Amino acid sequence: MNNILSPSILSADFSILGQQIREADEAGAEYIHIDVMDGIFVPSISYGMPVIKSIRKTTDKVFDVHIMITDPIRYIEDFVKSGADIITFHLEATDDAMAVINKIHDCGIKAGISIKPGTPVEELVPYLDKVDMILVMTVEPGFGGQSFIPESIGRVKKVREMLDERGLLTDIEVDGGIYPENVENVMDAGANVIVSGSGVFKGDVAANVKKFINIFQNR
């Protein structure tokens, strides 16, 4: 499976956001990770459709939109119109996950499903063959800059085992506390889409992206 870096703009400098996205793009990042938070499902509030639409013209890379919002089905069409290529919603944020998955697919883009660190991975079973990506949160969603939760390794392994048992090559994404120093641990567990915010946008963006890509290529 392809290893993909998805830099999270939550950690970017918003005074030069377009520039930093272009730096990540030109250095080789394949995705741009966009965290949308509503202040209800998670405590923080981030940004919404106007920001996504405004940065869409800065890059043609995949917009990997992670929506941490309640009742996510309400806004799927708006996120797609703003430029989302993948929309990942939280299993815990809806009473009808299949309806959300179907809505995303009906809009012509890829659907992802995410779980918080406290949600048993077995709750994903009904959706394993319905989604294009599974996001295993490796920190509590809602804030950037948190430390990686070590127990996440076992959770990623379990998800990959469940997919393998069904012959599925679904992407597994990890998000939270990922840096060049620990990225191989989650990749060894079965993750192949790597979200990093501080690990990319703190310091030299291009150099940080290249560190990750070098690791991917030398495995």
Phi, psi and omega in degrees: 000147179290136173268129189232133175263132180234086182296132182270117182289355176302332181261004181283166174272107187290348175285342178224039187301312181301319179297315182292325175297317179296322178297317179295318178301306185294334179279348174121003176295136182268330180241161167238120184269127185238110182268119178251121183233138189255358181078003180241300176296322172232159186293329186276160171240133182246267186206169183225214188301319182300322179292315180300314180297321184289328180269352181301327182283353182275344185201153174256011178290162183296127174270109184262092190264118182254108185261114176258071185222153177284149178048059190298337184300336183300331191243007185303310182300321180294320179293322178295315179297332180281345176125008179295139174255330174226134172240122176249123180246168181265131176306323185285350187265001184216153175268353183219079184297324181295324179296322179292314178303313181296321180297316179298313180295323179297335178276358173089017179233176182279147180247135174238155176232141184235153174229146175286164181301333182270357181271125179303136181296337180297339179292347178279346190308315182296346187245001186302322182262011182252341185249163179266341182206146175240125179256114176263110179291131181253008167217171172290129182294146174130338182219141174277163173080012179281163178277143179301136177271113187303327181296347180297332181302312180295326179292318177297316178303317181295318179297316179297322177297318180296321178293315180300320180301333182258004180069030183258137179255032182299138176296141170246122179256145174235146187213117174127112175072026182262128180224168177306330184289335183236002186296327181295333179297316181285329177291321177298330180283342177128000178281145178227351174246116191249117175267133173215128178260287179299327181293344178251311192269354174266110182103215183278106186301310183298316180296320180294318177300315182295329176300312179298313183296323176299320177296316180301316186285337183265007179277000000 
